[in-house]
């Protein structure tokens, strides 16, 4: 059983995470999400979960594990767990070279192809959208490319993440200046309303093009429900999965892309040792993967 340590000054309780408890939680998280937590991440997992134990008034990580497995309110706690383990820094206009390729190369190519086929439907999937910065960035860039003609297009961006808590924040569309630190001023003036508390809220016009929902990328049946897309963004996500899950996910992305569609992954990520189904396309500062056909 776990032991406790109390600090008399602030009555803050610290709970030890023992190896057996770590293995239980790690295996549970992997089974639920496909996210693999290495042995060297034990201390990180402890730090990320300790506040959940305090919030639930639990005495050990073992108790927390059984809470996740059997408590009647486990689904609500799973949402907290997903938010904690998948939290990573994000911002608007993250990785500029990739987005420049999206705006100047990929979008014009796909739109031209659609016109030649007498189609006006464009679908983009933001897989692992976190608190919404990426899909909002993409629709702003589409506005800049299409201008008033955007109303002539049937555009939908499907934006998913593991945690419902994260998705709720994305739907609210309220952000701090730090999250917007890479946003060009003209975008800030055009697509956001500054609030009295100093935060910024995206304009309603953007929201109508984005469909937010929870989705587990380790769940094949959920992925099958996503509409086939022309472009998929899944940046800085596959690094958290172990190899078998990565292969399965990349193959699922291939199936969910139209022929001639593109896959964006993180600039530090690569498909080299994962899959050969995509053709790597080389641009200045970015590699984008294409489904040929």
N, C-alpha and C positions, 0 to 999 in steps of 0.2 A: 504493500500500500504506500501511497505518497505521503511525504512529510511536509510540514508547513513551517514557515518562518514569519514572524511578525515584527514589524518595525513600530516601536512604541510612539514615535513622533507623529506619524500620520496614519497609524493603524492599517497600513497597506500590507496585504498578505501576499507572500510569494509562494508559489507551488512548484515543486520540482517535476520535470518531465523525465520519467525513467524510460530506459530503452524499450521495455516491453510495451509501455503505453505509446511511445513514439511509433513503434512498428504497427500497432493496432490502428492508430489514426492514419498513418501513411498508407496502409493497405486499403483502409476504408475510403480515403480521398481518391486513391487511384481507381478503385472499383467504380466510384461514382462519376469521376470526371476524366479519367485518363491522364491526369496530371501526376507526374512522378516527383516525389520529394526525396532527394538523395540524403545519405547519412550525414553529410556535412551541413545539412539545412535544419538539423534538429533544434538548434538554438533559435533560429529564425522562426520556425513553426511555433515554438513555445512563446516567443514574444508576440506573435500575431494572434495567438489564441487565448492568452492569459486574461485579457479583458472580458472574453466571452464567459470564462469560468466565474469571474467576479460578478458579471451581470446576472448569471444564472444561479449564483450562490452555491456553486459546486466546490467540492473539497479536493478533487484530483482530476487529472486528465483521463483517468480510467472512468470516472463518473461521467465525464463529458462524452467519452466514446459511447457509453451505454445510453446516454441521453439522445445522442444522434441516431442510435440504432432503434430505440424502442419507445421513447417518450411520445405522448400524443401530440405534442407541439413540435415534433422533430422537423417537419417541413419548413416551418418558419425559421428554425435555427440553421437548417441547411442553407438557406438564403444568406444568412450572416456568414456562415462558414465559406461559402463560395466567394462572397465579396472580400473576405479577409485573405484567402489564399491566392486569389487572382489579381489582387491589387497591384498595379504597376503604374508608374508615372506616364501620363499622356498629356497632350496639349493640342491646340489647334495648329494646323499647318506643320505637323511633325514630319520630319524628313523631307525637306524642300525639294531635293533633286527628284525623288520619286513622284511627288505631286506635280512638278513641272512636266514630267513625262506624261502623266495622266492628262493634264490639261492641254498640252501642246501637241502631243502625238497620238495617244490612245483614243481620247474622246473624238477628235476630228476624224480619225480613221473609221471608227465604229459608226459615227453618225453618217458619214458619207456612204458607207456600205448599206446602212438602213435605208437611206434615201434611194439608192439604186434598186433596192428590193421593194420599194414603195411601202416601207414600214415606218412607224413612228414610236415604237415601244422600246424603251431602254430600261434594263434592270441591272441594278448593282447590289451586291451583297457585302455588307461590312460585318464580317464574322469576328466576334470578340471586340465589339465596339466600345466597351467600357462605358464611361459616362457621356458618350455621344459626340465627343470632339471630332472624331474622324468623319462620321456621316454628315454632320453639319458642314464640315470643311468641304466635302465632296460636292454637296448641293450648291454651296456658294460658288465653287469653281465652275460648275455647270451653268449657273446663272451668268457668269462672266463670259463663257463661251457662246451661249445661245442668245443672251439678251432677251428681248421681247418674244423671240421665237420659242422660248421655253414653254409657252402656253400651248403650242401646237404639238408638243410631245407628251406621250404617255410615259412619265418617268416615276419610278419607284425605287427607293433605296431601302433594302431590308437590313435592319441593324439589330444584331443579337448579342447577348452576353449571358453568361452562366447565372448571374445573380439578379434576382428581381429588384433588390435594393439599388443596384447600380443602374438598372434600366429605368427605375423611377426617377433617378436624378437626371438621366439623359432626356427623358420626356419633359421634365421641367425646363430644361434648356437654360439654366442660370449658371454663370461662370464668373470666376474671379479674374482680376487683371493678370495674375500669374499664369493661369491656364491660357490666357490670350496673348502671352508675351511675344509669340512669333507671328501674330496676326497683323497683316498690313493695315495701316490706319484707314485706308479707303474702305476696306472690308468691315472694319469695326464701325465706321460711321454709317455704312449702308445696310448692314445686316444685324445690328444689335441695338437694343435700347438700354441706355444706362439707367440704373435704378438709384434710389436715394441712398441705399447702403453702399454704393460704389461698385456693385456687381453689374454684370451685363447679361441681358436676356435676349436670346435669339428671336427675331421677328416671326410672327405666326406664319408668314408666307413660306418660310423654309420647312416648317414642321409638316405641312400637308404632303410633302414628297417623301417623307421618311416613315417607315413602319417599324416601331421598336417592339421587341418581344424577347422573352428568355429562351435560350436554346443551349443545350448541352452538346458540344462538338464531339463528345464521345458516344452519343446516342444516334445510331444510324437511322432509326425510324423518325426521329425529329428532323434530321437533315433531309430526309426524303420529302418532307413537307415544304421545303423551301423552293420557291419558284426558280426555274433555270435562269441564270444570269448571263449578262454580257461581260461583266467585270466582277471579280471577287477580290476584296481586300481582307487579308488575314495576317496582319503585321504584328510581329513580336508576340506570337501566340504559340506556334508549334515548338518553340524552344522549351516549353514547359512539359511537353509530352515525351513519353518514351518511344522508341523507334517503331514498334508495331502500331501504336496509335497514330503516329505521324504518317506512316505509309497508308493506313486506312483512311485517314482524313484527306490526304492529298489526292487519293483516288476518288474520294467522294467529291472533292472540288472539281476534278476533271469531269465527272459525270454531270455536275451541276452547272457547267459552263457551256454556252453555245459554241459551236465551231467558230474559230476566229476570235474567241474571247480571251481575256487576259487575267492572270492571277498575280496579285501584288503580295509579297511577303516582306518581313522586316529586312532592312538593308544589311543587317549582320547575319541574316539567315540564308540558307541555301538548300536547294533540292538535290544537290549533287549526289549525296549518298542516300537519298530517300526514294526518289522516283525519276524515271526517264520519260514519262509520258508527255511532259511539257517541253516545248522548244524555248530555250533561254534567248531572250532578245536583249541586246546590249545597247545601252544609251549612256550618255555622259553622266556618271555618278549613280547609275541605277541598272539593275538587271530585272526585267519583267518577264514572266513566263506566259507563253501563248499556247492555246489549244489549236493546233493546226487542223485544217479541213475546209 
